[in-house]
């Protein structure tokens, strides 16, 4: 979106500068590894969206198969094991 600085109100300019500052802070956080970067869903092409959907479907199918196999073998997870994992996980 282009903005004519001569016709912009002070509020519009301030809002634009605030958005730029927010974007710069986000870029710095991504560069430092503080947060993960990535493309937003709205910015993806149809091909990229379809690829992401297929990846998610495959991942979900794998997880479902692992759960079915574990249950068939009698493998279960206790609440304490979940709590311990969550406490030690960095994700």
Residue pairs with C-beta under 8 A, 6 or more apart in sequence:
3 12
3 13
3 16
5 13
8 16
26 35
29 35
30 36
30 37
39 48
41 49
44 52
70 76
